[in-house]
Amino acid sequence: MPAITFIHPDGKSDRVETSGGESVMQAATRHGLDGILAECGGNAMCATCHVYVDESWLARLPAVAGDEDALLDGTAAERRPNSRLSCQIAITPELDGLVLKLPERQV
Amino acid sequence: MTVSGTPASTGPASVPHLDVDPFDMTFFADPYPTHQRLREAGPVVYLDKWNVYGVARYAEVHAVLNDPATFCSSRGVGLSDFKKETPWRPPSLILEADPPAHTRTRAVLSKVLSPTVMKQVRDRFAAAAEERVDALIERRSFDAIADLAEAYPLSIFPDALGLKAEGREHLIPYASVVFNAFGPPNELRQQAIARSAPHQAYVAEQCQRDNLSPGGFGACIHAQADEGAITATEAPLLVRSLLSAGLDTTVNGIGAAVYCLARFPDQWQRLRDDLTLARNAFEEAVRFESPVQTFFRTTTREVELSGATIGEGEKVLMFLAAANRDPRRWDQPDSYDITRRTSGHVGFGSGIHMCVGQLVARLEGEVMLTALARRIAKIEITGEPKRRFNNTLRGLDSLPVTITPA
């Protein structure tokens, strides 16, 4: 199963083994990862599962949808060109090795 | 066995039948043993009292919420089936609608209540919470419902909406009617509707563009009509949604949080030691108390749900509160734990109809609990809490407390 690496603001990292049919957010919360809140539970409503995608991976992710784009304007930490909501990234085998940086804060 | 009329033998016969009335006063007084019975009886149950299916486990509640094509909202999210009965008021364009109609109206309210907008109102909401706590510290003893859980949202939300000062006393009674009306035709519902005329008249009037001050949420909804996102006749009904669901819910949410923190002093201490837990302390109170206890859906086709076959046109009652304490989903579900990972609870629903005002609720809850915990060392309950009865909402009518300033 694809594994994802989350890099915390302090530089420490967590490697999360994912299972099929889940989003990056779901994998993170299932592993009790600090730094992903997901207050709305994955309904694309709260912007508290914000991540910065490692530049080398950016082009390999599905495009940002309209809902997500609007929500990203409201993230607690600064929005950057590589900002995504992790609930909107479905895990596929091609994403094995994905590297995501966590923002300073989610609220 | 008879095959005519409802329930048909292939449907309800295959699921456990329970004789409980989840809209009865004795149930409201202590719903937890019955919630457990409902969960343990099976993944899908049938309630003979109102001829409806029920789901009380997390998995099934979540599944129903996330399949709006099968479990629709346009036939009403209360017991009344809009296909068979005339709704007591014009249906909501968002709550009581299905895609694609719902998609358009939902987008408008999502935009008006977005994370970006919350950033703009945050300081104002926080300052009002501080002011409220100042006043409560002066008094020391007060009713945590009237003087805190109601007074605080009333001091910010109607202004944020852009409502006129006069007539605001109709707001909480109107919301009370709305949430009672989702229930069955019991005394609570009948009396609420019978007395609703003045509240309805007030609300209808306030939803008009001319009565909403510029810059408020209400005016922002009307501005969406200028942009072509909705029509000018739809705008007032969408404003009505905020008047229906934006105040009493947060009153009960904040009331639940204060009631929890007053009952569980260890959690209060944890919050005082780390104020960054305030937002989750509120969220956990929404899970633990579930201010919105239930909603219905109506099946659009015959469907199999966890082994049970439910026919077309059947009402399905979702016990959100029972799902939020389902031991299949939650560790120690009956503990109020402000450090719990609350993500995934269904206190705000889930899926396309998940509470569109959830960010407003969380913001109010967070800033209020932060202000309380920063300034107050102790909250003691000094009298018997009195429950307020409503077919959908769970909350208190009064909660006498005495506080000790920090």
Interface residues (C-beta under 8 A of the other chain):
Chain A: T29 G32 L37 A38 E39 C40 G41 G42 N43 M45 C46 A47 D67 A70 L71 D73 G74 T75 V107
Chain B: S110 K111 S114 P115 T116 V117 M118 K119 R279 E283 R341 T342 S343 G344 H345 F348 S350 G351 I352 M354 V356 Q358 L359 R362 E366
